[in-house]
């Protein structure tokens, strides 16, 4: 068996000099498949270059990150729509709402989210949801899109949120935050069925202990799996097999 990193930004500047080595290091650590969520039109080319170089290991998604939604969001949405017509993608994402950094474009973020949810429905693709400081608002929106599947990436909600999300058929992305002593994420993981969890790094961000504060890597996925196994009192092999099977089903890889 092997692991899947369901969320990694390998195309960012942090990896510009060694992204090939990063993939190779992941493979050495049994992380054989990596989902690459997009940010905006500026990241498409670099993302697809990686996917083309490792077609059996790296799988691109297409979307506009909520923090990239600005005045020109309609032009960005057109680019996303055109990309879906001509290139194979495995999800629509990373999309959602982010009320943490800047609330200037909340209205536009919601319009962009709903437009991309419709694209996911049209093309029969799962969605990768970003929900920083916006969990309640996104759950309310998702109630209008019954039938869509996907993952709430880098889950940061409470247990009630987790139960609502999974009841709608979505999975929960667990990052290295689960290894942080005071994050509270481990307690939520403990109460959620393992079949509803996906492993992710969100690299280069959110490195698990003992790498916290350094660049994150897909190679660190086993550290996240190890913590989940500890919290749920199951074997790491069970975490590996179940989360990999779930990721394969969600992204059809």
N, C-alpha and C positions, 0 to 999 in steps of 0.2 A: 504494500500500500504506500501511499504518499500523502503529503499535505498540499493544500491550496491556500494561497494568499489571495483573499477575495477583494483586496483594495490596496494598491501600491502605485505611487506616482514616480515611476522610474525615470520619467522624461524631464524631471525638474533639474535645476542647475546643480543641485547637490550631487547628482549622479553623472554630470555631463562628461566627466573624464573616465568613468569606470563602470558604466551601466552594464556592459557585457560581463565584466567580472562579477558584478552583483548578482546577475542571473546565474552564472556558473556556481557561485557560492551557495545560492539558494538550492540549486540542484544537488550539490554535495550534502545538503542538510535535509534531503527528501522533500523539498518544496518544489514540486514539478510543474505547477501551474500557477500563473499570476494574472489577476484581473487588473487591467490598466484603465481607471476611470479618467475621463477628460476634464479639463477645466474650462477652456474656451477655445476660440479659433486659433489662438497663438500656440496652443499645445498639440494640435492635431497632427501636424507633420512629424514632430519628434516622437510622439506616441506611436504612430503607425510605423515609423522606422524601426522601433524596437520590436513591435509585433511582427513585422516582416522578417526581421533577423532571427526571431525565435518563434516561428509559427505554431510549434507544438507546445510551447510553454507560456507565451504571453498573449493575452486576449483583450483587445481594446473595447472600450465602451465610449459612447459619444453623448455629450451634453454640455450644458453651461452651469458651472458652479454658481451658487447664489451670490457669492462675493464678487463674481465677474459680471453680474447684471448691473449695467450702467445705462446712460442715456441711449447708447447704441444697441440696446438689447434686441430690438426687432431685427437688425441686420445679423446679429449673432445667431438668432433663432433660424433665420433663413439658411445660414451656412450649415447648421446642424441638420436641418431638414434635407438639404442637398446631399450631405454626406451619407445619410441613411439610404438615399436612392442609389448611390454608386459604390458603397463600400460595405463589407460585412462587419457588423458590430455585434457584440454579445450582450449588450445592455444599453439602456439610456441612462446616462449618469456621468458625472455626479451632479444630481439636481436636488433642489430643495429650497429651504429657507434658512437664512443666517441672520439672527438679530443680535449677535454678539459684538461685531466690530462696528457696523454702520447701519443705521435704520433709514438712510436717505431714500433708498429705492425699495421699500417694503412692497408697495403696490406693484411695481415692475417685477419684483421677485415672484410674487404670487401669479402674475400673468405668465411669466416665463415657465414656472413650475407646471401650471395647468396645460400650457401648450405642449410641453415635453411629455407630460403624462398621456396626452392624446396621441402623440407620436408613438409612444411605447405601445399603446393599445392598437394603433394602426399596424405596426410592424410585428406585433406579437412578441415584444421583448420585455425582459424584467427591468426594473428600475433600481438605481442605487441612490438612496435618499440621504441627504445631508440635513440634519435637523438641530443645529446648534442654537440653544435658547429659543426654540420654536416648536417643540414637540407637540403641544396641544393644538397649535394652528395647523400643523401638517396632518395630524391624525384626522382633524375635522375635514380637511380637503380630501384626504384619501378615501373617506367614506363615500365620496361621489364617484370613485373609480373601482368599484367592485370588480373582481376578476383579475386585476393586475397583481403581479408577484414581484418579488425582489427582496432587498435587504435595507434595513435602517442601519446605515454604516456608522461606525464609531459611536455605538449607542451610549447616550448620556442621560437617559430619562430615569424615571423611578420604576418600581415594580408594576404599578398600575399601567404605566405607559407600555411596559414590556408585554403585559398581558393583552392590552388592546391591540398592539402591533401584531403579535402572533395570532390573535384571534381573526385578524384580517388576512392571514395567510402569508405574512411577511416574516423574514428571518432577521436575526439580530447580529450585527457585526461586532465581534469582541476584539479589542486591540490590546496593546501592552498595558493600557491603563488598569486592566484587571490585576496586574502584579503590583500596583501601587498600594501601599499600606492603608491609606485613608480615603481611597476613591469611592468605596461603597459598591463598586461594580461586582466584586466577588460575591456579595450577598445576593445580588439579583441573579447572577449566573447560577448560584446554588439552587434557586427556586424555579428556573426555567428548564424545560425539557431540552436535553442535549441536541435533539433533532431540529430545534429551532435556532441553533447557534451556528455562525460562520466565523472562521478565524481570519483576521486581517491585521496588517501592520500599519496602514496609512503612512508607510514610509515616504519620505524621510523623517516623518514626525512620530512622536509617541513611542519611543523605544522602550521595550520592557526592561525591568530589572534583570541583570545588573548593568545594562547599557544605557540607562536613563540619562538624558542630557547629551547623548551622542547621536549621530545619524542612525536612523532606523534602517533595517534591511529585511528583505523577505526571508533571509536565512534564519531570522529570529522567531519565525512562526512556531517552531517546536517549544520555545520557552512559554509562549502563550498557552499552547496545548497542555503543557506540563502543569501550569497553574490551574487551568480548568479541571484537569484530572484530579488534582489535589482537592480543590473546592468541592467537587461533586463525588469524591471518593470512588472514582472509577479508574481504569487503566488509561494511560496515554494512548494506547493502541485503539481503545474504544473511541476516544476523542478524535483521533486521526481518521479512523474509518467512517465514523458518522458524519463529521463535518465535511469531509471530502465528498462523500456521497451526496450530501445536501447541496454543496456548491456545484457539483456536476449537474444536478437536477435543475437548480435555479438558473444557471447560465448556459445549460445545454452544451457543455464542453467535455 
